[in-house]
Amino acid sequence: MDFQFTEEQNMLRSSVRSFVDKEIMPHIAEWDRAGKFEPSIMEKLADLGLMGVCIPEKYGGSGMDYNALAIVCEELERGDTAFRTAVSVHTGLNSMSILQWGTEEQKQKYLVPQANGEKVGAFGLTEPAAGSDVAAMQATAVKDGDYYMLNGQKTWISLCDIADHFLVFAYTDKSKKHHGISAFIVERDWEGFSSKAIKGKLGIRAGNTGEIFFDNLKVPKENLLGEEGEGFKIAMASLDNGRFTVAAGAVGQIMACMEASVDYCHERETFGKPIGKHQLVQQMIANMEAGLQMSRLLVYRAGELKNAGKRNTRETSLAKWQACDFANKAADDAVQIHGAYGFSDEYPVERYLRNSKAPVIYEGTREIHTVMQAEYVLGYRQDKPLNKMLPAWEQD
């Protein structure tokens, strides 16, 4: 196994890091305080070809591999979780799902403008009473001639007020439980669609998160993604991609915590010496480094499976669980290293700690991934190969 990054990947990392340092770092504290999502960042990411980094060039993307996507997510979250989340949702959950499951007409109409950054995509699975228990969703889509009548709501939707297209899941036959869930591509400007931002979040305050509502929204039958009843399968495949990007972002957050802590260790002195000379501070720095390296290995292992077109649910789950836990611990330690200053937004580590909690919850809670990993080991859970698992750049 080759653990070396290619020259192209190193150049990509350098480019995204420079972008973050120039376009995000100088402003993120202000955006976070104001609870403001800055849409111009999405436009600039599109100019760099990063809105479709692992989408084939023939569909408007950059044609790079999954580990290139991981690099982008790492470096964006080093700036702030809000912008990694935007790419995770747009690319990992929406665009890659259309790539894997869409018809050629759907790819041309929706994937191409998303991959080149002209349009923004989002993902609608979670509901007020349906999070980890997907089958508890209440949204319905009833066939009516050439349309489906979509009714219901989704919550905790990233880019709820920003996105142009939404990948939405609803029951077409509730009697079949999760086998009766179907997936649809929905456009914002259709009659019956509305959205509302959620305010007062603990973290990711510079991100746009909220609810979307469907009131007798007419979805053309050609906007059904996959077949009727394949929605649960599509959602789980989508989460394999989304969780991968979340795990990669967590690696970036560990980097950010360690960089901030190292800088502070060199500038702050106690008892006549830099605080980095104290063993218990060194222990926290060492734990960050261990978490960074272990998380990165788990993420890029999952990425290589994706590159090979192999099922990776188990490996991606482990990477997401562990990387997010390591990031949460790194942020907690970073605040501790900063002492009282860590409790103030004068330094970025309090934002890192607030931001670190959400990824431990969304796209499968820590507890869900713990159960998944135990069931794999015990033999209670086994994955069957999914159709349409070719690497992105080899998709038809």
N, C-alpha and C positions, 0 to 999 in steps of 0.2 A: 504494500500500500504506500502510495506516494503522498507525503504530508507537505510537500512543497507547493506554494502557490505559483501559478504561471506568471509570465511577464505581463500578460494581458490583465490578469486578476490583480496584480500589484499596481498596475497603472490605474485600474478601476478604483481600487481602495484609495490611492493617492488623490484621485480626482474628486471622489465623494467627500473625503476628509477635508480637502481644501474648500469645497462648497459649504460644508457644515461650519467650518471655522469662519468663513466670510459671510454667509447668508443667514445662519441660524444663531450661532453663539452670541453675537453682539445684541440680539433682540429678544432672545427667548425668555429672559427673566421678566421683561415688560409684557410680553404676550401672555405668559403664565399668570402674572398678577391680574391682568385684565380679563382673563378667560377668553382670549381671542385666538381664533384659528386664522392663520395668514395664508389665504389661497394662492398668493403669488408664488409661494414655495413650490406648489404643485406645477405651476407653469414653468418654473425654472428647472425642476426635475425633468419635465417633459423635454425641455430644450437640450438637456444632457442625455436624453435617450433612456432615462431610468424608470419611466412609467411602464415599460414593457421589456425590462432587461432580459428576461428569459423567454420571451415570446418570439417565435420565428420571424425573420425579416419579412417574409412574404405576407405576414399579418400585421406589419407595422412596428414590430419589436426590434430589439437589438440582437437577438439570436444567440445570446450567451447561455451559460448553463445555470443549474440551480445553485451551485456554490457562489456564482457571481451575484445571484439574488441575495444570498446570505451575507456577502460582503457589503452590499448596499444597505441591508437592514442593520447590520452591526454599526456601520458608520453613522447612519441617520439617528439611531437611538443614542449613540454617543452624544449627539446634539440634543435630542429630546424624543421621548416616547411618542409624542403626538404625530411626528412626521414619519417615523417608522410604521406606526399604526396605519397611517394613510396609505402607504405603499403595500403593507400587508393585506389590507382589505381590497384595495383596487387591483393589485396584481395577484396576490396569493389566493384570495378567496373568490374574487369575481372573474378576472380575465383568464386565469389558468383553468377555471371550471368551464368557461365557454370554449377554451381551446380543447379541453379533453372531451367534452360532451356535446358541443354545439354542432349544428349543421353548417355547411359551407355558407349558406345564406346568412345565418346568425353570426358567423365569424366575420363576414364582410361588413355586416351592418353594425355590429356592436364591438367585436374584438379589435378590429383595425383602428377605429378612432380612439379606443381606450389605450391600446398599446402605444400609439404615437402621441398620446397625451391631449388629444382634442376633446375627449370626453372622460369623465371620471366614473368609475364603477364602485358599487357598495354591495353589501351582503345582508340579507334579512332572514335570520333563522330564529333568534331568541325572542321570546314573548314574556309578558309579565309573569305568567305561571308556567313557562316552559323554557328552562335553561338547559341543564344537563339532561333532563328528561325530555328529549325532543318530541317524543310521541304525545306529550301532553299539550301540544300546540292546539290553538283554537281556530286559526285562520283557515278559511275554506275557499275553494275555487270550483264553482259549479259550471259544468259545460252548458252553453246556451248557443246553439248553432255554431257560428264560426268564432265564437269567443268563449272565454271563461269569465264568470263574474266573481271577482276576488273581493273578499271581505275579511276584516280583521286588523290586527296591529302587530307591530314588532317593536322591541325596545332594546336599548343599549346598542344602537346602530351607529357605527362610526361613519362620518361623512354624511349624516342624515340630511343636512341642509345644503350640502355641497354637491353630492353625486348627481349625475345625469341618469344613470342606469342602475337598477337594483336587481340582484339575484334573490328571488323571494320563494319561500317554501310554504306550501299550504296543502290541506287535505283535499284530494279529489274523491276519496272514498274512505270515510272515517271508520267504516266497519272492518277494514283491513289493517287497522292500526298503522304501524310505521310503513307497512307495505302499500298504504294508500296515500302516501305523501308524494307530491309532485313539485317540480321546480319550474319557475317562470322568470323570464326577463321582463322587467317592468320599467317604464320610462316615467321620469318625474312629472312631465307636463301633461300626462293623461288625466282626464277628468276623474275625480274620485280619489286622487292621491294628495296627501298632505304630510307635513313633518313638523316636529317640534323639538328644539334642543333641550337637553337636560342640564340644569345649572346646579351649582353647589357640589361638584364632584371633589372627592379627596385629592385625586391626582389627574394627570393628563389634561390639565386645565386649558392648555393651548390647543387642544384637539376639539373637533366638533363631534359631539355624541348626543344621541337623542332617540326619539320615537318616530316611526312612520305609520301611517294609517291608510287603510283601503276601504272605501265606501262605495260598493257596487262598481268597482273599477273594472272596466272591460279590457281583458287581455286577449289579443288575437291568438288563435290557436297555434299559429306559427311561432309564437314566443314561448311555447312549452319547450323547456330544455330537457333533452332525452325523451323518454317515454313516460306515459302516466304510470305512477307508482314507483318510479326510479328516484324520486326526490331524496329519500333517506340515503340511498347509496351515493348519490351525487353530493349530498351534504357531508357525508363522512369522508369522501375523497377530497372535497374542498378543505375540510379541516386538517387533513394530512398536509396540505400545502400551507394553510394559514398557520398551523402550529409550528411548522418549520420556520416560517418567517418570524414568529414570536420568539422562538428559541434563539434564533440568530440575533434578534434585537436585544435579548437579555445579555448576550455576550458583549454587545456594545455598551450596555449599561454598566456591566462590571468594569469594563475599560474606563468609562467615565468616572466611576467611583474611585478607582485606583489612581488615575491621573490626578484627580482633585486632592486625594489624600496624600499622595507623594509630594505634591507641591506644598501642601500645608505642613507636612512633616519637616520640610527643609526651611520653612520660614518661621515656624513657631518654636520657641525654646521654653523649657521648664526645668527647674532645678539645675540651671547652668549649662544645659546642652539641648540640641535639637530633639524634639519629641520622637523623631524617628530612631533615636538611640535607645529608647525605652523598649524593653523586650515585649511587653504586652501590646504595644502599638505595632511592633514588628510582627507579632502573631496575627494581628488583624490584616496587615498588608500581605503577609504570606498566605493567609486564607483566601484573600481576593485573587492572588496569583494562581493558586490551586484551582479555585472555582472557574477562573477564566480559561485556563488550559483544558480542564476536564470538559467544560461546557462546549468549548470550541471543537474538541474532538468528537463529541457526541453529535453536534450539529453537522459537521462536515462528513461524518460517517453516514448520516441520514441523507445528506445531499448527494453523496456518491451512489447510494441506492436509487435515488430519484434519477440521477444521470443515466443509470443503467436500465431504467424502466422497470424496476422491481418494486414490489409491495413494501412499504416502509412504515406502516402504521405503528408497529411496536417500537421501532427505533426513533421515530419522530416523537412519539409520546414520551419516551424516556428523555430525549433531548429537551423537550418543552418543559417537562416537570423539573428536571434537575437544573437547567439553566436559569429558569425563573426563580427557583428557590435560592440558588447561589446569588443571583442579582439582588434579591430582597435582603439577604444577609449582608452582602457587600455594601448596600446602601445604608443599612442599619449601623454597620461598623464605621462607615465613612462619617456619619453624623457623630458617632462616639469619638472618633479621632479629632474632629473639629471642636468637640466640647460645646460650650455655650454658643459659639458661633455657628455650629451645625444646626442650631435651633432657629436660625435667622436666615432669611432669603438673601442676605449679603453674600452668602456662599451657595453654590448650586446643590450641595448635597441634600438639603432638606427637600428640594424638588425631586431629586433622584429617589429619596425614600418614599415620598408620596406616589410617585409614578410607578415604583416597583411593585406596588400591591396589586394593581389591576391585572397584570399578566399572570399572576398566581391564580387568578379567578377565571378570566375569560378563556375561551377556546379549550375548555376542559379544566376544571378546578384541580388543585393539587390532589384532592381526595379521589377524583375520578381517575387521574393518571396512576395513582398509587394502586387502586383496585385493578386497573388494566394490567399493570406490570405483574402484579401477583397472579392474576388469572392466566397470563401467558406462561409463567413459570410453573403453575400448578396444572397446566394442561386444560383448563376450563375454556380458554379462548384460543382460537386458531383462525388465521386470516386466509381467505381464499384469494387467488389472484383476481384483480379487478380488470375489466376491459379498459381499453384506452389508457394504458399505463406507459406508453412510449415516452422517452424523453422529449421535452418540448420541441427541440429543434428537428426532431424526426417525425413530428405529427403530420398527418395528411392535411 
